[in-house]
């Protein structure tokens, strides 16, 4: 999207008051319910809720292993899926399914995941929450080009379309490559951004130097993350370790990853998405959706409003918000006697030091919350809905749990103490940096007043140091930091919020908020990113590089 086109959508998307970086009070009123974006309605009849059994993504098996490493292979491919009953939807998938297969690894063992791109477009795979070397992090212009789409000589210059106009500097250069132009197969007008591109296959190496945690992987291509994830490019990646194994938490079929995502469907069953260019040769969405795309169908593990038969026992629910822009407040209805239905045991970066009981959990795009629900607190036969208090009509319901009447054995429990979690010391911070996430009158979605340009770093932390980073917002911005998890130490000059506990990689900034975090940079030097995880904001340049040295 060029600058002129972007400026043309401003007032229709948010209103004149929200365009200025100083318009935080009006922004807070505009999104008082915590609901950014605009609803895109489906063009076909939607199915009745709670009729489809909850699917569970298959676990990907390694193709081989050795003494230190497990090797996996995933083919990115187009697949015809039955997401809505009786309707075929063409999806971009990892391995032919949505969500993609769940990759399960262990701390201390290296995982090498080879991706083969048989899609009609380039891709970039980012392990969200992964502690990885820079060349495997999924930098947004390090493209995996489709099989047969370019020759070796083209790899230096093949890029993604349209971003040079938005960045303000044609063919921006940086540490990741050199600019140029190229007519890409199936994508007329493809223009270059700097990147380390390969054709057909790329292997990502994840050394496993991190705690047990619920991670996920998704497309991260510059300018096109929104449509890529919307069309199906997302999957779970779970890390296990010995401290977690030693706890009596729910396991096996009672340990459930739940990917919650909203989507909209066209009359022919295809995913409906308001791209400026339906062929995706140019990035961006039409004006009314510049603040994010909200779907009217809620999917859990790729199924609309599913149901699950559960025992009267404890279940671990790994909640992931994989929506482009929609936040949720998740609650159980009815609440069990005494409340505290959702016992949080983990956050983005793994287990907490101690469990925290919630009546409801507010979860922004890309955040994860591991919770334990004890269904023995309900009478046999109870139908327990997982609801979204930020939604309305059909988007107010997520899924349903049907509590069994048969007696079962349940040895699981939630201990009063979980694992040791080191608390970073604010006094150890060697510097403080400010990052303002704003909609600028001149350049659209920005970080510190500038739209994204690959290779231009706005911070250079040193390995082994702790820094204090302060994020501030005008509107709603879930902020994600690559490489290392962080700890939230304050909101708006006060204590952290009720959902800020533990190690985080994504923090929810509501309108007109300021959040302080501590980050310790470890293991890997190189260029990484911080950005808004409202994917429409991200695609329209609300990203920045930082280089660890």
DAMO-V239851 format. One record per backbone hydrogen bond with DSSP energy under -1.0 kcal/mol. CO is the residue of the C=O (numbers start at 1). NH is the residue of the N-H. If there is no record, write none. Layout:
# DAMO-V239851
CO_NH / CO_NH
This chain:
# DAMO-V239851
2_6 / 3_7 / 4_8 / 6_9 / 7_10 / 9_13 / 10_14 / 11_15 / 15_18 / 16_19 / 20_23 / 23_27 / 24_28 / 25_29 / 26_30 / 27_31 / 29_32 / 31_34 / 38_294 / 52_307 / 58_102 / 64_71 / 68_110 / 69_66 / 70_112 / 71_63 / 71_64 / 72_114 / 74_116 / 75_95 / 76_118 / 77_93 / 79_91 / 81_83 / 81_89 / 84_87 / 89_81 / 91_79 / 93_77 / 102_60 / 103_238 / 105_240 / 106_109 / 110_70 / 111_206 / 112_72 / 113_204 / 114_74 / 115_202 / 116_76 / 117_147 / 123_144 / 124_220 / 126_128 / 126_218 / 127_130 / 128_216 / 133_136 / 134_137 / 139_142 / 140_222 / 141_143 / 143_198 / 144_123 / 145_200 / 146_149 / 154_157 / 154_158 / 163_167 / 164_168 / 174_177 / 177_174 / 180_192 / 184_187 / 187_190 / 190_182 / 198_145 / 199_201 / 200_117 / 202_115 / 204_113 / 206_111 / 208_108 / 208_210 / 213_239 / 215_237 / 216_128 / 217_235 / 218_126 / 221_224 / 224_228 / 225_229 / 226_230 / 227_231 / 228_233 / 229_232 / 231_92 / 232_234 / 233_219 / 234_100 / 235_217 / 236_103 / 237_215 / 238_105 / 239_213 / 240_107 / 241_245 / 242_246 / 244_247 / 247_249 / 248_413 / 251_254 / 252_255 / 254_316 / 256_318 / 258_320 / 259_301 / 260_322 / 261_299 / 263_297 / 264_272 / 265_43 / 266_269 / 270_266 / 273_275 / 274_286 / 277_280 / 284_276 / 286_289 / 287_290 / 289_292 / 292_38 / 294_40 / 297_263 / 298_305 / 299_261 / 300_303 / 303_300 / 305_50 / 306_400 / 307_54 / 308_402 / 310_404 / 311_313 / 313_375 / 315_373 / 316_256 / 317_319 / 317_371 / 318_258 / 319_369 / 320_260 / 321_366 / 324_535 / 328_363 / 329_389 / 330_361 / 331_387 / 333_385 / 336_339 / 342_358 / 343_372 / 344_356 / 345_352 / 346_370 / 347_350 / 350_347 / 352_419 / 353_418 / 356_344 / 358_342 / 361_330 / 363_328 / 364_367 / 367_321 / 369_319 / 370_345 / 370_346 / 371_317 / 372_343 / 373_315 / 374_377 / 375_378 / 379_382 / 382_403 / 384_401 / 385_333 / 386_398 / 386_399 / 387_331 / 388_391 / 392_395 / 393_396 / 394_397 / 396_388 / 399_386 / 400_308 / 401_384 / 402_310 / 403_381 / 425_428 / 426_429 / 431_468 / 433_470 / 435_472 / 436_448 / 437_474 / 438_446 / 440_444 / 444_440 / 446_438 / 447_450 / 450_447 / 453_456 / 459_547 / 461_549 / 462_465 / 465_521 / 466_430 / 467_519 / 468_433 / 469_517 / 470_435 / 471_515 / 472_437 / 477_509 / 478_533 / 479_507 / 480_531 / 482_484 / 486_504 / 487_518 / 490_516 / 491_494 / 497_500 / 503_349 / 504_486 / 505_481 / 507_479 / 509_477 / 510_513 / 513_473 / 514_492 / 515_471 / 516_489 / 516_490 / 517_469 / 518_487 / 519_467 / 521_464 / 522_524 / 526_548 / 528_546 / 529_482 / 530_544 / 531_480 / 534_538 / 535_539 / 536_540 / 537_542 / 538_541 / 541_452 / 541_543 / 542_532 / 544_530 / 545_458 / 546_528 / 548_526
